[in-house]
Amino acid sequence: MPSARLLAAEAGVPTRTGEAALRERGLTVAVHGVGTFVAPDIPPESD
C-alpha cells in the first residue's frame, strides 16, 4: 500500500486530512506511538 503522504498528494489533500477521512470511514486504525494500519474488517459501503 502506498504511504499516506503519497495517497494524499495524489488526492490533492493534506496528509492529515486524508488520514482522518480513512479513520472516519473505518478503513484504518491509528495506534498512538505505533502507527496507522489497515482496519481488520472493512465495513460495507452505505448507499
Beta strands, then each sheet from edge to edge (+ up, - down):
strand 1: 28-31
strand 2: 35-38
sheet 1: 1+ 2-
end
